[in-house]
Amino acid sequence: MKKILLIVRARGSKRRAVEDFAREIQSKLQGDTVIELCDISELFFELSDDRLSIYHPQKKFDVRDFDLVIIRNVGVYVYEAHAISQYCDYFNITYTDTYLNRLLLDSKLSTQFLLWCSGIKNWPHTMYGPVDEMVKRFEEFNGRAVLKANDGSRGHFNYVVQTAKDLRAIIDRNPDKHFLLQEFIPNDSDLRVLVLNSKPAMAIRRTGDGSSHLNNTSQGGGAELIPINQIDSQVLSVCVKASDATKLQVAGVDVVYNLDTGKFLLLEINNAPQVSSGVFIDEKVDVYIDMIRDLLDYGVRYDR
């Protein structure tokens, strides 16, 4: 039996029209074929260092269960559509439309899926989708997790939650935001690695001021410049691979070490890291000038 998943964004009368459309296609298809219909907002996304999944919590299917995925009328859910297209490409599932697999770096979700599917799997356990499923699975985070806006930056809309009730309350207070739920990583600092034209150029250790879980200097954290040759070569390699996969000549890759396991994980990659502002401006300007000279002499390195 061939299975087709039709993904739409439709409500009310539009939903009924799409259902009629799906039934008509089903009735006219020859052979043993079945069509499943769902709204893109109903899908749940999950990843960690050893897991990648997009599934429907109520209908109990995974997108990879299908032979063909047709993505239509996604509305504002372009980042979710991008993640789905990455997922389909990774698992060799035929899908339409393939233009959806394009760079969309203003979304934490789709960027994480892009990097995971590019072989960069050093991520905390992350969930995204319907709040009821987040609440149901919150206990997997052992009573502490980070809830962050999919489009958040500089520590805004970024919270530690300790109960499923708190999780739901924050989401209810911010109806215009879509949130990721992410494993809390015990740490005493994080690293911002500045990658310029595929070269690790600078590393800044950021330490929180104790008032929250955030280490961002924009949220009051302290900063220390670390010589790049003191950074683990494996960390630098992953940061360069991440910048290349996202086609960023100027990338700020945020890395954290888990104090319990000693393992490093990526928190996110920034496509507009602070260079002319923030801390260590003179040092950042110097390495930025080096990048300009490198681009003039050699061009974009990862494209060669």
BELDAFEN-V905170 format. One record per residue. N is the residue number from 1. RES is the residue in one small letter. SS is DSSP state (H for helix, E for strand, C for the rest). Layout:
((N | RES | SS) (N | RES | SS))
//
This chain:
((1 | m | C) (2 | k | E) (3 | k | E) (4 | i | E) (5 | l | E) (6 | l | E) (7 | i | E) (8 | v | E) (9 | r | C) (10 | a | C) (11 | r | C) (12 | g | H) (13 | s | H) (14 | k | H) (15 | r | H) (16 | r | H) (17 | a | H) (18 | v | H) (19 | e | H) (20 | d | H) (21 | f | H) (22 | a | H) (23 | r | H) (24 | e | H) (25 | i | H) (26 | q | H) (27 | s | H) (28 | k | H) (29 | l | C) (30 | q | C) (31 | g | C) (32 | d | C) (33 | t | E) (34 | v | E) (35 | i | E) (36 | e | E) (37 | l | E) (38 | c | E) (39 | d | E) (40 | i | H) (41 | s | H) (42 | e | H) (43 | l | E) (44 | f | E) (45 | f | E) (46 | e | E) (47 | l | E) (48 | s | E) (49 | d | C) (50 | d | C) (51 | r | E) (52 | l | E) (53 | s | E) (54 | i | E) (55 | y | E) (56 | h | E) (57 | p | C) (58 | q | C) (59 | k | C) (60 | k | C) (61 | f | E) (62 | d | E) (63 | v | H) (64 | r | H) (65 | d | H) (66 | f | C) (67 | d | C) (68 | l | E) (69 | v | E) (70 | i | E) (71 | i | E) (72 | r | C) (73 | n | C) (74 | v | C) (75 | g | C) (76 | v | C) (77 | y | C) (78 | v | H) (79 | y | H) (80 | e | H) (81 | a | H) (82 | h | H) (83 | a | H) (84 | i | H) (85 | s | H) (86 | q | H) (87 | y | H) (88 | c | H) (89 | d | H) (90 | y | H) (91 | f | C) (92 | n | C) (93 | i | C) (94 | t | E) (95 | y | E) (96 | t | E) (97 | d | C) (98 | t | H) (99 | y | H) (100 | l | H) (101 | n | C) (102 | r | C) (103 | l | C) (104 | l | C) (105 | l | C) (106 | d | C) (107 | s | C) (108 | k | H) (109 | l | H) (110 | s | H) (111 | t | H) (112 | q | H) (113 | f | H) (114 | l | H) (115 | l | H) (116 | w | H) (117 | c | H) (118 | s | C) (119 | g | C) (120 | i | C) (121 | k | C) (122 | n | C) (123 | w | E) (124 | p | C) (125 | h | C) (126 | t | E) (127 | m | E) (128 | y | E) (129 | g | C) (130 | p | C) (131 | v | H) (132 | d | H) (133 | e | H) (134 | m | H) (135 | v | H) (136 | k | H) (137 | r | H) (138 | f | H) (139 | e | H) (140 | e | H) (141 | f | H) (142 | n | C) (143 | g | C) (144 | r | C) (145 | a | E) (146 | v | E) (147 | l | E) (148 | k | E) (149 | a | E) (150 | n | C) (151 | d | C) (152 | g | C) (153 | s | C) (154 | r | C) (155 | g | C) (156 | h | C) (157 | f | C) (158 | n | E) (159 | y | E) (160 | v | E) (161 | v | E) (162 | q | C) (163 | t | C) (164 | a | H) (165 | k | H) (166 | d | H) (167 | l | H) (168 | r | H) (169 | a | H) (170 | i | H) (171 | i | H) (172 | d | H) (173 | r | H) (174 | n | C) (175 | p | C) (176 | d | C) (177 | k | C) (178 | h | C) (179 | f | E) (180 | l | E) (181 | l | E) (182 | q | E) (183 | e | E) (184 | f | C) (185 | i | C) (186 | p | C) (187 | n | C) (188 | d | C) (189 | s | C) (190 | d | E) (191 | l | E) (192 | r | E) (193 | v | E) (194 | l | E) (195 | v | E) (196 | l | E) (197 | n | C) (198 | s | C) (199 | k | E) (200 | p | E) (201 | a | E) (202 | m | E) (203 | a | E) (204 | i | E) (205 | r | E) (206 | r | E) (207 | t | E) (208 | g | C) (209 | d | C) (210 | g | C) (211 | s | C) (212 | s | C) (213 | h | C) (214 | l | C) (215 | n | C) (216 | n | C) (217 | t | H) (218 | s | H) (219 | q | H) (220 | g | C) (221 | g | C) (222 | g | E) (223 | a | E) (224 | e | E) (225 | l | E) (226 | i | E) (227 | p | C) (228 | i | H) (229 | n | H) (230 | q | H) (231 | i | C) (232 | d | C) (233 | s | H) (234 | q | H) (235 | v | H) (236 | l | H) (237 | s | H) (238 | v | H) (239 | c | H) (240 | v | H) (241 | k | H) (242 | a | H) (243 | s | H) (244 | d | H) (245 | a | H) (246 | t | C) (247 | k | C) (248 | l | C) (249 | q | C) (250 | v | E) (251 | a | E) (252 | g | E) (253 | v | E) (254 | d | E) (255 | v | E) (256 | v | E) (257 | y | E) (258 | n | C) (259 | l | C) (260 | d | C) (261 | t | C) (262 | g | C) (263 | k | C) (264 | f | E) (265 | l | E) (266 | l | E) (267 | l | E) (268 | e | E) (269 | i | E) (270 | n | E) (271 | n | C) (272 | a | C) (273 | p | C) (274 | q | C) (275 | v | C) (276 | s | C) (277 | s | C) (278 | g | C) (279 | v | C) (280 | f | C) (281 | i | H) (282 | d | H) (283 | e | H) (284 | k | H) (285 | v | H) (286 | d | H) (287 | v | H) (288 | y | H) (289 | i | H) (290 | d | H) (291 | m | H) (292 | i | H) (293 | r | H) (294 | d | H) (295 | l | H) (296 | l | H) (297 | d | H) (298 | y | H) (299 | g | C) (300 | v | C) (301 | r | H) (302 | y | H) (303 | d | H) (304 | r | C))
//
